[in-house]
Amino acid sequence: MSTIDILDIAGTFVFAVAGAFRATRHHLDLLGIMVLAVATGVGGGMMRDMLLGATPVAAIQSELYLGVCLAGGVLVFLAADRVATQWNRVMIMDAIGLGVFAAIGGAKGMAFGLGPIGVMIMAALTATGGGVVRDILVREIPAIIRHDFYATAALLGGATLLLAEATGLNGTWQIVSAALVTSGLRFFAMTRNVGLPKAKLSDQSG
């Protein structure tokens, strides 16, 4: 198993933990926790593979990913209070997972011959799609369009992947550079509270 595979699995676990913890905030039962853990952990990759026609999707071909998601759900179910006290660390790992997923998603888009925009979309979709599914399931506005420098970091990670390919870096370094840029941007946004500008409406507008 390569380093990228290990990071991919670790990212899946952390995303699953984040999804399961969201379920506890909505007072869902054990099944609800597991559903949100799986949706968040592998939802983005499943959406990507379906759009690319790469079926059966990777999360179904290898039951390891589903097992990792379920393990994350069980951890939260048994130790939700302890996970809550370590939430800052979970968010750090989430940022790392975002970078890994964006890089892997963009690389898969390149492997299927997509153009630059398609590659960037696959990077963002892989990294954020599971979170969108999670938020919709609990009837929240998806976080990626509401706040945080999240999907934007993944899009720029996809752009970095393309730039790395254009400069002649090999496949491994393309993925590493894209992951580092994505995670680095997310870390910067988290520590500096950076977000995209929002439209301002006057009091008479609505």
KETITOR-373023 format. One record per atom (N, C-alpha, C, O): x, y, z. Coordinates in steps of 0.02 Angstrom, whole numbers, padded with zeros to 5 digits, always signed. Last residue first. Example, Ala and Ser with C-alpha at 12.3 -4.5 7.8 and 13.67 -1.06 7.14 Angstrom:
2
+00642-00112+00354 +00684-00053+00357 +00645+00002+00394 +00670+00057+00402 +00660-00284+00390 +00615-00225+00390 +00660-00165+00390 +00712-00166+00423 
END
This chain:
206
-01737+02202+00031 -01782+02144+00038 -01849+02162+00059 -01892+02119+00067 -01666+02326+00031 -01665+02277-00023 -01715+02221-00012 -01731+02194-00065 -01650+02420+00127 -01710+02425+00087 -01717+02370+00035 -01767+02366+00000 -01527+02397+00181 -01584+02380+00222 -01649+02382+00182 -01698+02349+00200 -01424+02328+00050 -01447+02383+00093 -01509+02361+00131 -01539+02310+00114 -01309+02195+00046 -01373+02223+00028 -01392+02278+00076 -01378+02275+00136 -01161+02132-00019 -01191+02173+00033 -01256+02203+00007 -01258+02233-00047 -01092+01971-00047 -01129+02029-00072 -01162+02066-00015 -01187+02036+00032 -00934+01927+00024 -01005+01917+00016 -01038+01980-00011 -01013+02036+00001 -00773+01854-00010 -00817+01912+00003 -00890+01894-00011 -00905+01852-00053 -00718+01703+00074 -00730+01742+00013 -00777+01800+00029 -00817+01796+00075 -00615+01709+00222 -00669+01684+00182 -00677+01726+00119 -00646+01778+00113 -00512+01674+00362 -00518+01702+00294 -00577+01670+00259 -00588+01610+00265 -00455+01657+00491 -00527+01669+00481 -00541+01702+00414 -00578+01751+00410 -00328+01617+00507 -00338+01688+00497 -00411+01707+00487 -00428+01765+00476 -00338+01480+00522 -00302+01518+00573 -00314+01593+00567 -00310+01629+00617 -00413+01439+00410 -00435+01422+00478 -00403+01467+00530 -00436+01490+00577 -00336+01484+00303 -00403+01511+00312 -00429+01498+00383 -00463+01541+00412 -00221+01405+00322 -00216+01479+00324 -00285+01510+00338 -00291+01555+00379 -00274+01277+00302 -00245+01296+00366 -00242+01372+00375 -00259+01398+00427 -00311+01291+00167 -00362+01279+00217 -00337+01296+00287 -00373+01326+00326 -00187+01307+00107 -00237+01360+00101 -00291+01353+00154 -00314+01402+00183 -00131+01181+00140 -00101+01243+00163 -00149+01302+00161 -00151+01342+00207 -00214+01093+00071 -00213+01092+00145 -00183+01156+00173 -00207+01182+00223 -00181+01134-00062 -00249+01134-00037 -00251+01137+00039 -00285+01179+00068 -00041+01118-00066 -00071+01183-00079 -00141+01186-00050 -00160+01235-00017 -00029+00980-00039 +00003+01029+00004 -00028+01099-00005 -00041+01134+00044 -00097+00922-00148 -00120+00911-00080 -00092+00964-00032 -00128+00989+00011 -00017+00964-00255 -00087+00984-00252 -00115+00977-00181 -00151+01020-00157 +00104+00900-00223 +00101+00973-00226 +00029+00998-00222 +00015+01048-00188 +00066+00764-00228 +00092+00793-00166 +00085+00870-00167 +00064+00900-00118 +00028+00750-00362 -00021+00739-00309 +00002+00772-00244 -00038+00803-00209 +00152+00776-00424 +00092+00814-00442 +00041+00811-00386 +00013+00861-00365 +00231+00678-00370 +00243+00747-00349 +00186+00793-00370 +00174+00844-00338 +00178+00567-00438 +00177+00571-00364 +00185+00642-00340 +00149+00664-00295 +00199+00595-00576 +00133+00588-00548 +00130+00596-00473 +00084+00628-00447 +00330+00723-00597 +00300+00656-00605 +00235+00651-00566 +00217+00696-00528 +00327+00883-00678 +00335+00842-00618 +00303+00774-00629 +00254+00768-00666 +00311+00970-00786 +00348+00908-00796 +00359+00866-00733 +00398+00818-00736 +00230+01079-00785 +00302+01091-00772 +00343+01027-00774 +00404+01030-00765 +00106+01024-00802 +00133+01065-00856 +00208+01078-00847 +00244+01087-00896 +00086+00964-00678 +00093+00922-00738 +00126+00961-00794 +00169+00935-00830 +00076+01077-00599 +00130+01030-00586 +00141+00984-00646 +00198+00968-00663 -00041+01132-00651 +00022+01168-00658 +00081+01122-00648 +00131+01127-00683 -00133+01034-00610 -00123+01048-00681 -00057+01084-00693 -00021+01068-00741 -00121+01048-00471 -00107+00984-00503 -00092+00994-00578 -00046+00964-00605 -00166+01178-00455 -00096+01162-00440 -00076+01097-00472 -00020+01091-00497 -00301+01160-00482 -00261+01202-00527 -00187+01189-00516 -00148+01189-00564 -00336+01083-00371 -00341+01055-00438 -00300+01094-00488 -00269+01065-00532 -00316+01181-00274 -00275+01121-00273 -00277+01086-00341 -00225+01061-00364 -00417+01267-00306 -00349+01289-00318 -00300+01231-00314 -00247+01233-00346 -00523+01185-00264 -00518+01206-00334 -00447+01228-00351 -00420+01211-00403 -00495+01178-00127 -00493+01117-00167 -00487+01133-00242 -00451+01100-00278 -00515+01311-00089 -00449+01280-00080 -00441+01218-00122 -00388+01206-00151 -00651+01320-00117 -00603+01361-00155 -00533+01333-00149 -00495+01332-00198 -00708+01240-00021 -00710+01217-00090 -00660+01257-00133 -00631+01229-00179 -00658+01332+00087 -00655+01259+00086 -00653+01232+00015 -00602+01205-00007 -00665+01447+00184 -00624+01442+00123 -00609+01369+00113 -00554+01346+00129 -00828+01479+00254 -00763+01445+00252 -00731+01444+00183 -00765+01439+00131 -01003+01464+00210 -00945+01495+00244 -00883+01452+00232 -00886+01398+00203 -01091+01419+00111 -01115+01463+00165 -01058+01499+00200 -01063+01558+00216 -01050+01325+00028 -01076+01385-00004 -01099+01436+00049 -01124+01489+00032 -01005+01225+00112 -00958+01250+00062 -00983+01312+00027 -00944+01350-00002 -01110+01185+00194 -01060+01230+00222 -01016+01261+00168 -00991+01317+00177 -01277+01184+00133 -01208+01156+00131 -01155+01207+00151 -01156+01264+00127 -01400+01214+00250 -01369+01242+00190 -01297+01215+00188 -01261+01224+00236 -01473+01062+00312 -01434+01123+00322 -01411+01148+00255 -01402+01110+00208 -01535+00934+00328 -01573+00994+00310 -01538+01059+00330 -01567+01104+00359 -01462+00823+00338 -01485+00852+00401 -01518+00920+00390 -01527+00958+00438 -01435+00800+00204 -01471+00748+00242 -01497+00775+00309 -01549+00752+00334 -01358+00910+00171 -01425+00904+00143 -01467+00854+00183 -01526+00865+00195 -01240+00880+00238 -01279+00939+00258 -01350+00935+00231 -01397+00955+00266 -01198+00761+00169 -01211+00762+00242 -01256+00820+00262 -01305+00810+00298 -01178+00810+00040 -01229+00759+00052 -01248+00758+00126 -01307+00755+00143 -01071+00898+00069 -01133+00924+00041 -01190+00875+00054 -01244+00894+00076 -00973+00809+00111 -00999+00858+00158 -01064+00889+00134 -01108+00904+00175 -00948+00741-00009 -00976+00705+00049 -01006+00753+00100 -01058+00738+00129 -00891+00842-00090 -00956+00813-00106 -00989+00777-00048 -01049+00782-00038 -00764+00889-00068 -00819+00921-00032 -00886+00888-00042 -00934+00904-00007 -00669+00816-00140 -00651+00841-00074 -00711+00865-00034 -00710+00863+00028 -00731+00787-00261 -00706+00733-00219 -00695+00755-00148 -00711+00719-00101 -00756+00918-00307 -00811+00872-00293 -00789+00815-00247 -00825+00797-00201 -00628+00972-00326 -00673+01002-00277 -00729+00954-00258 -00748+00949-00199 -00579+00885-00426 -00542+00896-00364 -00589+00922-00309 -00590+00896-00254 -00674+00900-00526 -00666+00834-00494 -00628+00840-00429 -00643+00804-00381 -00649+01034-00558 -00714+01015-00531 -00709+00947-00496 -00738+00938-00442 -00520+01024-00611 -00531+01064-00550 -00598+01047-00518 -00603+01046-00456 -00548+00946-00724 -00501+00922-00672 -00513+00959-00607 -00514+00928-00553 -00633+01031-00796 -00657+00967-00772 -00613+00939-00716 -00639+00911-00667 -00544+01134-00828 -00602+01148-00785 -00629+01083-00756 -00647+01081-00697 -00447+01063-00909 -00429+01097-00846 -00489+01109-00800 -00485+01097-00740 -00526+00908-00967 -00490+00971-00975 -00479+01005-00908 -00498+00978-00856 -00501+00731-00941 -00539+00793-00935 -00495+00854-00947 -00434+00850-00938 -00449+00601-00949 -00442+00646-01005 -00482+00710-01001 -00496+00741-01053 -00444+00521-00841 -00501+00511-00886 -00502+00562-00942 -00551+00565-00980 -00337+00572-00773 -00330+00505-00801 -00386+00489-00850 -00377+00449-00896 -00391+00691-00726 -00340+00694-00778 -00333+00626-00812 -00325+00623-00873 -00476+00638-00628 -00504+00675-00684 -00455+00680-00742 -00474+00674-00800 -00381+00587-00543 -00426+00540-00577 -00459+00574-00637 -00469+00543-00689 -00323+00705-00499 -00282+00657-00536 -00326+00608-00574 -00310+00589-00630 -00429+00762-00427 -00404+00795-00487 -00363+00748-00531 -00369+00749-00592 -00439+00667-00324 -00495+00679-00369 -00473+00712-00434 -00495+00693-00488 -00315+00680-00262 -00333+00616-00292 -00391+00625-00342 -00391+00595-00395 -00322+00815-00219 -00268+00792-00264 -00287+00728-00299 -00277+00721-00360 -00434+00813-00135 -00433+00857-00193 -00380+00834-00244 -00393+00833-00304 -00393+00720-00039 -00450+00705-00081 -00451+00749-00143 -00467+00725-00198 -00285+00790+00020 -00274+00725-00011 -00331+00709-00059 -00319+00685-00115 -00349+00906+00069 -00295+00910+00019 -00284+00845-00017 -00276+00844-00078 -00440+00852+00160 -00464+00893+00104 -00411+00896+00049 -00427+00889-00010 -00354+00793+00252 -00396+00751+00210 -00423+00788+00150 -00427+00760+00095 -00305+00910+00309 -00259+00865+00274 -00298+00819+00227 -00279+00808+00170 -00422+00958+00366 -00388+00999+00316 -00338+00957+00276 -00332+00966+00215 -00446+00856+00457 -00494+00869+00404 -00462+00909+00348 -00474+00896+00289 -00343+00873+00546 -00343+00814+00504 -00391+00821+00445 -00379+00796+00390 -00392+00992+00601 -00327+00991+00570 -00321+00931+00522 -00298+00938+00466 -00512+00947+00655 -00514+00996+00601 -00447+01001+00565 -00445+01013+00505 -00464+00864+00756 -00504+00835+00702 -00505+00882+00643 -00501+00860+00585 -00408+00959+00838 -00364+00911+00805 -00400+00877+00747 -00371+00864+00695 -00523+01023+00881 -00472+01061+00845 -00425+01015+00807 -00405+01029+00750 -00590+00922+00953 -00616+00944+00889 -00565+00984+00848 -00564+00979+00787 -00578+00854+01070 -00520+00852+01025 -00538+00881+00956 -00505+00865+00907 -00699+00861+01131 -00644+00896+01164 -00582+00898+01120 -00538+00940+01130 -00774+00778+01045 -00789+00850+01049 -00732+00889+01080 -00717+00944+01058 -00724+00653+01076 -00711+00681+01009 -00722+00756+01010 -00684+00793+00979 -00779+00641+01203 -00706+00645+01196 -00687+00673+01128 -00639+00712+01122 -00915+00633+01172 -00890+00687+01215 -00815+00696+01208 -00790+00752+01206 -00922+00515+01094 -00939+00580+01064 -00911+00637+01106 -00885+00686+01078 -00887+00376+01095 -00846+00426+01130 -00859+00496+01103 -00812+00534+01090 -00973+00293+01025 -00949+00271+01091 -00914+00327+01130 -00911+00324+01191 -00997+00364+00908 -01053+00339+00947 -01032+00323+01018 -01068+00336+01066 -00867+00383+00860 -00906+00440+00882 -00964+00419+00926 -00979+00451+00977 -00834+00249+00829 -00793+00288+00875 -00833+00347+00903 -00832+00359+00963 -00931+00218+00733 -00932+00183+00798 -00892+00222+00850 -00913+00229+00907 -00889+00301+00628 -00954+00309+00658 -00959+00278+00726 -00988+00307+00772 -00763+00246+00599 -00768+00315+00622 -00835+00329+00656 -00838+00364+00706 -00806+00121+00555 -00763+00125+00615 -00765+00196+00643 -00767+00206+00704 -00872+00157+00440 -00911+00128+00495 -00871+00131+00560 -00900+00142+00614 -00762+00200+00364 -00816+00246+00381 -00856+00221+00440 -00872+00259+00486 -00692+00080+00352 -00660+00137+00386 -00713+00187+00408 -00709+00215+00463 -00783+00005+00277 -00765-00017+00344 -00734+00040+00385 -00748+00047+00444 -00782+00076+00158 -00843+00074+00197 -00829+00053+00269 -00859+00079+00316 -00648+00047+00123 -00670+00116+00134 -00735+00119+00174 -00741+00161+00219 -00646-00092+00108 -00604-00060+00159 -00629+00010+00175 -00631+00030+00233 -00711-00139+00001 -00751-00130+00061 -00711-00100+00118 -00739-00084+00171 -00693-00083-00156 -00652-00100-00098 -00693-00086-00035 -00707-00029-00019 -00804-00057-00237 -00756-00109-00257 -00713-00131-00198 -00699-00190-00191 -00863+00050-00174 -00899-00014-00174 -00852-00071-00192 -00859-00127-00167 -00776+00153-00192 -00797+00138-00123 -00835+00073-00118 -00838+00043-00064 -00765+00161-00332 -00710+00134-00292 -00731+00114-00222 -00706+00065-00195 -00912+00102-00421 -00870+00154-00391 -00820+00124-00343 -00830+00069-00317 -00908-00015-00558 -00932+00006-00491 -00884+00056-00460 -00823+00054-00470 -00873+00141-00647 -00916+00099-00605 -00896+00026-00611 -00870+00005-00663 -00842+00281-00697 -00797+00231-00668 -00837+00188-00620 -00833+00197-00559 -00905+00389-00750 -00922+00324-00777 -00877+00269-00753 -00873+00216-00784 -00887+00511-00693 -00835+00489-00740 -00853+00423-00774 -00820+00403-00822 -00995+00516-00608 -00991+00564-00661 -00941+00544-00715 -00950+00557-00774 -00959+00411-00521 -01019+00405-00561 -01019+00454-00619 -01039+00437-00675 -00843+00464-00463 -00838+00404-00504 -00900+00394-00547 -00895+00372-00604 -00898+00576-00392 -00846+00584-00444 -00845+00524-00491 -00846+00532-00552 -00982+00511-00301 -01010+00558-00350 -00961+00568-00408 -00982+00569-00466 -00886+00441-00228 -00938+00405-00264 -00970+00449-00318 -00982+00425-00373 -00811+00544-00171 -00779+00497-00218 -00830+00458-00258 -00818+00445-00317 -00909+00602-00087 -00878+00640-00141 -00846+00595-00193 -00853+00607-00253 -00942+00495+00004 -00991+00525-00041 -00961+00562-00100 -00984+00554-00157 -00861+00442+00100 -00851+00418+00031 -00899+00451-00019 -00896+00435-00079 -00884+00517+00220 -00820+00485+00206 -00809+00468+00133 -00754+00478+00106 -01017+00559+00219 -00963+00608+00220 -00896+00579+00200 -00856+00611+00166 -01086+00437+00214 -01099+00489+00164 -01042+00539+00161 -01021+00559+00106 -01037+00372+00328 -01023+00344+00261 -01032+00398+00209 -00991+00405+00164 -01086+00458+00429 -01015+00441+00426 -00996+00416+00356 -00946+00438+00328 -01223+00458+00406 -01186+00520+00394 -01111+00507+00391 -01075+00542+00355 -01249+00323+00438 -01267+00350+00372 -01226+00413+00357 -01199+00420+00303 -01210+00316+00572 -01175+00276+00521 -01188+00303+00451 -01143+00306+00409 -01303+00401+00632 -01232+00416+00638 -01193+00379+00583 -01148+00407+00552 -01422+00333+00603 -01410+00399+00575 -01337+00419+00577 -01311+00449+00530 -01402+00218+00681 -01406+00213+00608 -01393+00280+00575 -01358+00284+00525 -01403+00275+00811 -01344+00241+00786 -01345+00236+00710 -01294+00247+00677 -01495+00434+00792 -01479+00370+00823 -01419+00337+00790 -01386+00367+00748 -01462+00611+00812 -01481+00553+00773 -01461+00489+00810 -01417+00489+00853 -01444+00742+00861 -01474+00691+00904 -01500+00631+00863 -01554+00604+00878 -01369+00830+00793 -01440+00828+00774 -01477+00772+00811 -01534+00757+00795 -01246+00801+00843 -01273+00868+00856 -01347+00873+00838 -01383+00915+00864 -01225+00677+00788 -01238+00681+00860 -01267+00749+00878 -01308+00755+00924 -01198+00711+00655 -01259+00673+00671 -01276+00678+00745 -01334+00683+00763 -01073+00768+00667 -01130+00811+00648 -01196+00776+00664 -01243+00809+00685 -01002+00652+00692 -01010+00701+00746 -01066+00750+00731 -01102+00771+00776 -01006+00592+00568 -01039+00560+00624 -01051+00609+00681 -01103+00607+00714 -00926+00682+00495 -00996+00671+00478 -01035+00640+00534 -01092+00660+00547 -00803+00668+00561 -00836+00734+00558 -00910+00726+00541 -00952+00760+00571 -00778+00533+00536 -00786+00556+00605 -00822+00623+00606 -00866+00634+00647 -00764+00538+00397 -00819+00499+00426 -00831+00520+00498 -00889+00525+00520 -00649+00614+00386 -00712+00641+00359 -00771+00604+00388 -00822+00634+00404 -00560+00522+00444 -00571+00587+00476 -00636+00618+00451 -00674+00646+00490 -00567+00415+00351 -00585+00406+00422 -00601+00472+00456 -00651+00477+00491 -00520+00475+00234 -00588+00447+00236 -00611+00439+00308 -00668+00455+00324 -00389+00503+00272 -00436+00558+00257 -00508+00535+00259 -00552+00571+00284 -00340+00373+00283 -00342+00416+00342 -00390+00474+00332 -00428+00492+00377 -00351+00334+00149 -00389+00299+00200 -00395+00341+00263 -00448+00344+00294 -00260+00425+00093 -00329+00422+00069 -00374+00389+00121 -00429+00413+00136 -00141+00390+00157 -00171+00456+00169 -00244+00458+00148 -00285+00490+00181 -00125+00264+00099 -00132+00270+00172 -00164+00337+00190 -00207+00340+00233 -00111+00298-00036 -00167+00255-00014 -00180+00262+00061 -00237+00265+00083 +00007+00370-00029 -00054+00404-00051 -00115+00364-00029 -00165+00392-00007 +00098+00271+00006 +00085+00325+00052 +00020+00361+00036 -00017+00380+00081 +00031+00108-00046 +00072+00168-00053 +00055+00220+00000 +00004+00214+00035 +00043-00060+00000 +00000+00000+00000 +00044+00062+00000 +00090+00068+00041 
END
